[in-house]
Amino acid sequence: MKKKKNENDIGQPSTLSSRTITRSGIIENGKELVVACGYTVGGQFGYFVCWERQEPRNDNKVMHEYSGTVLFKKKANDRTLYDVLADFKTFIDSRKNK
């Protein structure tokens, strides 16, 4: 019997199809908290608040590895990005005030 996928699963961004939109400046264990857009491994497009590690490659480019998704919002309309960025700013400000 096939397990039905939970629509509320956060999922992980696909490294090949995701791009960083903005950075937080918060770095832990060599990873920075960022907002990225892209597709989940399951194929949904949206916005991720997740940890990004940059790994240099041999061809003078950088590989971006995303993990530890804190938040995923499926793109519902043109306001979704602005809502995610506002939540991200609130989260960053709360961490800086600790």
N, C-alpha and C positions, 0 to 999 in steps of 0.2 A: 504494500500500500504506500503510495507516494505521500510524503508529508506536505501539507499545504503551507505555503509561505505566508508568514505573518506580515500583513501590510504595514505594521508599525515597526518592523525591524529597521534598525538604524543603517545597517550595511556599511561597507567600506568603499571608499572611492576607488575606482579603477585607475591605477597609476598611468596607464596609457592615454586615458581620455580626460584626465582632470588637470585643472590649471589653478594656481594660487591667485586669489584676488587681492588679499591684503594680509599683512603680518601683524603679530601682536607685540613682538619684542620679548615675549616670555619664552625662555629656553630652558628645558629640563631634559637631562640625559641626552644631550646632543640633538634634540628635536625642538622645533618652534611651533607654537600654537598659531594656526592660520585659518583663514576662510578660503575654501577652494570651491570651484564649481566643476561639475562633471557628472558622469554616470556612475551609479552604483554597479557592482559586479552583476546585479540582477537586471540592470538596464533602465533604471529610473533616473531622470535628470533632475538635479537639484543642487543645493548648496550645503557644504560640509563645514563644520567647525571641527578641525582635527589636528593631529600632530604631523609635521612634515620634517623629514630628514633629507638633506641634500648630500648626494654622493657623487664625487667627481668621477667622470668616465675617462677612458683613454683618448677620446677624440676631442678633448678640451670642452666638452659639454657637461652639464650636470644632470644627474638623474634625480627626480623628486619622488620620494617614497612617502606615501600617506598611510597613517595608522591611527589607532586609538580615537575613533570618531566620538566626539562629545555630543554633537548635534547634527542631524540631517533634516533639512526641510525640502520636500519635493516642490519644484517650481509650479506654483498654481497660477500665477499671473505676474505682471511686471513689477509689482510691489514686493514680491517675495524676497528679492535680493536686499532691498532696503530694510525690510524687517529683520533679516538675518544680520545685517551689518549693525543695526541698532542694538540687537541682543548681544552681539559680539562686543561692542563698545561698552555696554553696561557690565558685562562679565569682566572685561579687562580692567575697567575702573574699580570694580569691587575687589579684584585681586591686588591692585596697586594700593588700595586703602587699608589693607591688612597689616 
